Amino acid sequence: MEWSFDPRREDAAERVRAEIRHTFEAHARADAILRLDTIYAELVSNAIRFAPGAIEIAVECNGSGGDITLHVFDRGPGYRLNPHLPSDIFSECGRGLFIISRFADGFVVEQRDGGGSHARIVLKPGREPV
C-alpha cells in the first residue's frame, strides 16, 4: 500500500498512520503497532521539519503474520544514518534515529536521486515492544 500526503494539512499524517495501523491489523501484526507508532512519529516529524513538499509512505507486508517493511520518502536535504544518543540527553536533535534503530529490526537510509532520503524500516514478528 502507498500513501502520499502534504504535511501542511494537519490531519494528513494522522490519517495515514491510522490506515497503516489498519493494514498491520489486517495482516495479523497488531504486535508491531506500538513500534510503528513510535517509528512513524519520529520519521514523519523529521520529514515535516526538514523536507519541503509531500511525504510518501509505502508499506510492504510479507504475508499474514510476516515481516513488514515501512518506507518513508522525502525530498529534503537528505540525512545519513548515525543512530546514537546525543551527548546532551535533553537535546531535541539526534535522538530520533537512535530510537528508531532500537525499535526496528532493520533500519536503512539511502539518498534519493534528485535529493531527499528513503528510510526503510523492517519489523519482524514476535518481538516484544521496547
C-alpha positions as a printed NumPy array, in Angstrom:
array([[  0.   ,   0.   ,   0.   ],
       [  1.15 ,   3.525,  -0.704],
       [  0.247,   6.984,   0.539],
       [  1.378,  10.494,  -0.245],
       [  0.38 ,  13.49 ,   1.818],
       [  1.02 ,  17.17 ,   2.225],
       [  2.321,  17.663,   5.768],
       [  0.804,  21.16 ,   5.875],
       [ -2.619,  19.528,   6.223],
       [ -2.823,  18.992,   9.963],
       [ -4.873,  15.796,   9.777],
       [ -2.934,  14.146,   6.938],
       [ -0.155,  12.426,   8.911],
       [ -2.594,  11.051,  11.481],
       [ -4.966,   9.77 ,   8.775],
       [ -2.129,   7.883,   7.089],
       [ -0.953,   6.461,  10.433],
       [ -4.475,   5.182,  11.131],
       [ -4.599,   3.498,   7.719],
       [ -1.189,   1.882,   8.282],
       [ -2.322,   0.611,  11.691],
       [ -5.363,  -0.928,   9.991],
       [ -3.044,  -2.589,   7.453],
       [ -0.947,  -4.057,  10.292],
       [ -4.073,  -5.444,  11.95 ],
       [ -5.325,  -6.907,   8.658],
       [ -2.008,  -8.743,   8.262],
       [ -2.107, -10.145,  11.819],
       [  0.653,  -7.824,  13.01 ],
       [ -1.066,  -5.935,  15.826],
       [  2.08 ,  -6.79 ,  17.837],
       [  4.005,  -4.199,  15.795],
       [  1.612,  -1.259,  16.229],
       [  3.372,   0.244,  19.275],
       [  6.7  ,   0.137,  17.458],
       [  5.057,   1.531,  14.32 ],
       [  3.589,   4.475,  16.224],
       [  6.972,   5.492,  17.634],
       [  8.918,   4.95 ,  14.408],
       [  6.296,   6.692,  12.277],
       [  6.158,   9.69 ,  14.62 ],
       [  9.944,  10.106,  14.548],
       [ 10.347,   9.731,  10.777],
       [  7.368,  11.813,   9.765],
       [  8.095,  14.621,  12.238],
       [ 11.672,  14.814,  10.892],
       [ 10.378,  14.936,   7.319],
       [  7.874,  17.646,   8.24 ],
       [ 10.608,  19.717,   9.915],
       [ 13.336,  19.344,   7.316],
       [ 11.815,  18.35 ,   3.967],
       [  9.591,  20.545,   1.828],
       [  6.686,  19.079,  -0.075],
       [  4.847,  15.822,   0.025],
       [  5.886,  12.852,   2.115],
       [  5.466,   9.436,   0.554],
       [  4.841,   6.314,   2.614],
       [  4.764,   2.703,   1.439],
       [  4.133,  -0.479,   3.417],
       [  5.023,  -3.985,   2.285],
       [  3.52 ,  -6.923,   4.182],
       [  5.135, -10.319,   3.718],
       [  2.024, -12.446,   4.175],
       [ -0.226, -12.646,   7.206],
       [  1.883, -12.524,  10.366],
       [  5.123, -11.959,   8.417],
       [  7.695,  -9.194,   8.136],
       [  6.507,  -5.66 ,   7.468],
       [  8.641,  -3.078,   5.7  ],
       [  7.824,   0.604,   6.104],
       [  9.257,   3.064,   3.574],
       [  9.297,   6.828,   4.116],
       [ 10.392,   9.03 ,   1.204],
       [ 11.046,  12.767,   1.373],
       [ 12.638,  15.472,  -0.76 ],
       [ 14.589,  17.242,   1.963],
       [ 18.339,  17.818,   2.18 ],
       [ 18.882,  14.132,   2.958],
       [ 20.488,  12.623,   6.017],
       [ 22.841,   9.85 ,   6.929],
       [ 22.023,   7.12 ,   9.39 ],
       [ 24.125,   7.602,  12.512],
       [ 21.981,   6.269,  15.368],
       [ 23.455,   7.378,  18.663],
       [ 22.304,   9.272,  21.677],
       [ 23.401,  12.905,  21.719],
       [ 25.839,  13.869,  24.448],
       [ 23.144,  16.168,  25.878],
       [ 20.358,  13.716,  26.724],
       [ 17.84 ,  16.575,  26.798],
       [ 18.695,  17.685,  23.263],
       [ 15.862,  17.647,  20.736],
       [ 18.302,  16.756,  17.957],
       [ 19.69 ,  13.315,  17.289],
       [ 17.532,  11.094,  19.483],
       [ 15.028,  10.072,  16.823],
       [ 17.317,   7.904,  14.709],
       [ 18.612,   6.194,  17.839],
       [ 15.056,   5.454,  18.994],
       [ 14.1  ,   4.088,  15.566],
       [ 17.2  ,   1.875,  15.481],
       [ 16.165,   0.331,  18.808],
       [ 12.517,  -0.25 ,  17.827],
       [ 13.196,  -1.598,  14.312],
       [ 14.583,  -4.978,  13.307],
       [ 16.223,  -3.341,  10.305],
       [ 16.796,   0.341,   9.515],
       [ 18.496,   1.721,   6.401],
       [ 18.595,   5.251,   4.993],
       [ 19.516,   5.875,   1.366],
       [ 19.871,   9.1  ,  -0.591],
       [ 17.301,   9.53 ,  -3.367],
       [ 18.152,  10.571,  -6.906],
       [ 17.166,  14.218,  -7.194],
       [ 17.511,  14.842,  -3.438],
       [ 15.916,  13.595,  -0.292],
       [ 16.011,  10.376,   1.65 ],
       [ 14.448,   6.936,   1.638],
       [ 14.18 ,   5.389,   5.094],
       [ 13.417,   1.654,   5.119],
       [ 12.362,   0.002,   8.382],
       [ 11.743,  -3.724,   8.856],
       [  9.515,  -5.036,  11.654],
       [  9.755,  -8.783,  12.204],
       [  7.039, -10.744,  14.024],
       [  7.32 , -11.949,  17.588],
       [  9.373,  -9.119,  19.002],
       [  8.199,  -7.57 ,  22.261],
       [  7.83 ,  -3.761,  22.223],
       [ 10.857,  -1.971,  23.658]])
